Amino acid sequence: MNLLVLRSNPRKNGYTQRLTELFIRGAREAGGEILDFDLCALDLKHCLGCYSCWIQTPGKCVLRDDMEGLLHRLLDADAVIFASPLNAYGVNSHLKIFLDRTLTITKPGFEITAKGLIGNRLRFPEKWPKKMAAIAVGAFKGQENFSAVRSTFELYSNGMGMELCAMMVRPESYLLQFSLAKPKTVKLIETAFVKAGYELVTEGAVSAATHEQAALPLSTDLVHFRQYSNIYWEHALAMGEDAADLEALQRRVTSDVRILIREMARCIDPIATAKLKVVLQFDFPDKNYFFRLSMDKGACIVTEEKTAAADLRITCDTETWSGVFMRRLSARDALVNHLIRLEGDKFLFSRLDRYFPPPII
């Protein structure tokens, strides 16, 4: 199978690039022949809407740029893969220019499409049918935020006589960098994109199971997603230009105790804490952060508040707790060196690892 890959992502260290690479890897492993183009690097002018390609010079655009070569590639391909970041709830401008300019390979006259809609007649019907796959990647949580992208690709494929055999949507894209939080889930997502490319070549379509796996959620709910996202951008803004160093930004975000405390509570072991009903208070005076963890028979609720009475109060600076949580610093050494102060039932502190084991999902 000959596959034409058209990427429209300006950032080459972003998540659209990363997931498209995985998709291509799977297609190559299956024996697919790949032609890979970066639309952002090409000279593609906006469609003038003049219809010269229909009337004065049938099948030929009046604009002189790289589009003519791309159209030849499109006509010769068995399948085309579009990859776009989510911009303003739709495909980004580079891909939109390409889609607009494919008017050249249609001609005057309407036809009823396979789905019973109206579409333009195809100029080179002998080059059809073709398969089409789409990859859409964005930071928003929730499939509903990708509804316009889905509609665009569904309508375009239908109108252009293509079979939409893959619609790979990846919400919460920026969370993929935090694989320590959900290592198994991130691995499943990445594997799904490789599998999708493989299935496209070997089966002619991507299975529903692979689509579902590629879209697995990375955040617990909208509340956690919003909280973590706001913390992420708080650090990015504080770093300014240095935020372009994604690894440095990751380190700052993953060391933020506001996330670590919530992740700790999320990973409570319901069996080890089944008979426990206690209140843990975490005080971080260096940042003026205060967290109350109410543990009640296998569940844990986190609130940002000072608690006068707690079964155990843990006081330290944020850097110390981050080091202990991330296993960079021994909790015992931190206690001996008075970096952590305990008030109340110290036995609870000795069992925190059992109550809140590291995440394995």
N, C-alpha and C positions, 0 to 999 in steps of 0.2 A: 504494500500500500504506500502510495506517495502522499506525504502529509506536508501541507504548507502551514507553517506556524507564523502568525502575525502578532507580535507583542506590541503593546502600546504603553508600557510602563516607563516613565521617565527615570525613576530611581532603580538603579541596577543592584542595589543591596537591600531591596525591599522584599515584601512577601509575595507579590505577584510574580516577580522574577524567580524566587525560590521555589514556589509551587509549580510554576510552568516548567522549570528545569526537571522536577521530579516526574511530571507528566511525560515529558520528552524522553526521559530515561526509560520509562516503561515501554513507550512506543518503540524505541530503538532495540530494547531487549527482545521485543516481539518480532523484530525484522523490518520495522517501518523505515522508509526512506524519508529523511527530514530535510526540508528547506526552511531555514529559520531567518526571519527578517524582523528588524527593530524599526517599527514605524516612526519612532521618535527621531531616528537618525537619517531619515529619508526626506527628500524634497517632495512634499505633498501639499498642493495648493487646495484651497477650498473650492468646492463645486460652485459654479456660477449660476446654475439653474437655467442656462440659456437654451438647453435642448438641442444644441448644435450636433451632439452625438446621435441624435435621433433624425434630424432633418437635413442639415447642410452636409455633414460628414458622417454618415451612418457608421456607428461602431468606433468612432475615433473622436477623442476629446480635443477641444481647442487648446487646452492647457498643455504645456510641455514641461513635464517633470518626471518623477520616478514611478508614477502610477501606471503608465503603459506597461512597463516591465512586470509590475506586480499582477496586473490583470492577466497577462500571458501565463504567469505562474499559477494563478488561481484556476484558469481554464484547464490547465494540464494536470492539476492535482486531483487525487481521489477524495481527499478530505482536507478541510481547512480548519485550523484551530485558532480561535481568537482569544487573546489574553489581555484583560484590562483591569486596572484598579477601579474601584467604585469612586466616581467623582460626581458630586451633586446628585447622588442617587441613580446615576446612569453610567453608561460607558464613558470613558474619557475622550477628550477632544481629538487626540491623534487617531483613535480607532473610528470615531464618528466621521472624520474626514474621509477615511478609506471607504466606509460603508456608503457615504453619499456619492462618492465617485464611481461606485460600481453601477451607477445608472447607465454607463456606457455599454455594458454587456446586456442591457435590456433594450427593447424596442417598442414603438407605438402599438397600442392595442391592449385591451384588458382580457384576462383569462380567469376562469374559476380555478382556484388552487385546490390542492388535495384536501385541505381542511374546509373547503367551501367558502373561502374568502376571495376577494378580488386582488389580483396581482398583475404586474406587467409581464408582457411576453418576453421570453428569453431569446437573445440574439443568436446564441450558439447551442441549440437544443441537443446537438449530437455530443456535447461535452458533459451532459447531465445523464443520470442523477449523480449528485455528490453528497458526501457526508459532511457534517459540520459539528464541531465541538466548541464549547465556550468555557472560559475560566474567568470568574469574576471574584475579586478579592477586596475586602474592605474591613475597616476597624469596627464598624457597628455590630452590635449584638442583635440577632433576630433576622430570620429569613425575610420578613416583611419589608425590611429596608432595601432588599435586592429585587423587589417586585418589578420595578421599571426596567432593570437590566434583563430580567427574565423575559418580560414582554417584548423588549427590543429584539432579542435573539430568536424568540419563538416566531414573531411576526416576520423578521428578516429571513429566517430559514424557510418559512412557508412561502413567502413571496418570491424567493429566489430559487425555489424548487430544490432545496436541500433538506436532507434528513438531519434534524437536530438529535444527534445520538449521545451527546454528553452536555450537561449543564452543571459544571463544577463550581459551586458557590462556597466561598470560605469566609464566614463572618469572624469577628473577633481576631482578625489577622495578627494584630500587634502582640497578642498574648502568646503566639507561637514561640517567641524568643524566651519565654519563661518556662522552659521545659522541666525545670526542677519541681515546679508545683504539680504538674500532671504529666510525668514522663511517659507513662503508658499511652495516654490519650494523644499526646503530640506525636508519638511514634505511629499510632494507628492512623492519624490524619495524613502524615507523610506517606505512609505505606499505601493509603487509598489513592493518592494522586499518582503514584507509580503504577498501581494496579489499573487505574483508569486508562492510562496510556497504553498499557499492555492489552487490555480488553478491547479498546477501540480498534487496534490492529488485528487481533485474533478473532474477535467476536463480531466486530462491526458496530458495537454499541457498548456503552458502559452500564453495568447492572445497577439496579436500584439500591442494592446492598452497599455497593462501592460509593454511590452518591451519598448515602446516609452516613457512611463512615467518614467521608471527607468533610462532612459538616458537623461532626460531633462537637457539642458545646465545651468550652474551656472554662467558663465562669459559672458559678453556682446559680446565680440569678441576676436580674437587672440591678438589684441593690448593690451586690458585690461588684458587678461589672462597672457601675458608675463610680463607686468609691475608689476602686483600684485605678481606673482610667484617670480620674481627677488627680490622684497621687502621682501617676506617671507624668502627666503634663505639668504638674507643679515642679517636679525635678527637672524636666526638660527645659522649662522656662528659666529656672534658676541657673542651669548650665549654659544657657545662651548658645553660642556657636559650638561649644564643646559637646552639645547634645548630638551632633552629627556622629560622634563616636558612640555607636550603639552599645558596644560592650561596656563602656564606662557608664552609660545611662542605665543599662540593665543592672549593673552592680549597685547603683544607688537605689534603684527601685526595689530590688529584691532584698535590700538591707533595711528597708523602712519598717519600723516596728509596727506601724499601723496596719500594714499588710501581714506581717509575721504573726501578730497576735490573732488576727482574724483567721489566718490559715491554720494556726494551731487549734483554735476552737473548732474549725471545720473538720479537722482530722481526729476529733475525739473518738476514742475507742468505746463503743457502747457496751461492750461486755465488761471491760476492766472497770468501767465507771457505773455499772448497772445499779449498784447499791449506794452510790455516793450522792450526797446532797451537801455541797459546800460552795463557798464564795471565795474566789481568788481575786486579789487586787494587785494590779501591776501599776506602779508609779514610776514615771520617767521624768524627773524634775528638770533635766537639762533642756527638754523640749516642751515641758508643761503638758505632757500627754498622760492621761489616766484612763485605765481600762478595768472594768468590772467583769469578771467571767463567772456567771452563775451556772454551776454544774448541778444538774438534777436528773439522776437515774438515766444516764446514758446520753443526755443532751447537754448542750452548752450554748448559752446566749451571751453575746458580747455587747456591752454598752460603754460608751465613752463618758465616764463619770468618776468622781471621787467617792469612795465608800469609807465611811467612818469605821464601820465594823466589818471585818472579813476574817474568814478562817485562816487565811494566809495572805500576808502582804509582802510583795516582792518589790524592792526599791533598787534601782540602778540607773545608769545612763543608757541612752539608746544604743550607743556603739557597743557597750558590753553585752546587752541582751541580743543584739544582732549577731555578735561573735559566738555566743553560746548557742543560739538557735541554729546557726549555719555550721556548727561544729568546728569553728575556727578557734574557739576558746573553750577550755574545760570549765564546766560549771563549778567543779571543786576548787580549781585554782582561783576562780573569780570570788568565791566565798572566802577562801583563805586570805586573799589580798584585799578583802573588804570592798570589792567592787560591786558586790551584791549584798544587800541587807535583807534579812528575813525577820518577820514578826508573825507570831502565831504558830500554827502546826507545821513545823519544819519537815515532818514526815511526808507531807503532801508534796513538798518540793522534790524530795528524793524519788518520787514516783511519777513525776511529770512526763518522763519519756514513755512510761507505760500508759498513762492516761491519754497522751497526745502523741502517738507514733508518727513518724514521717509519712508524708503522702505516698501512696503506691499506685494512684490512678492516673 
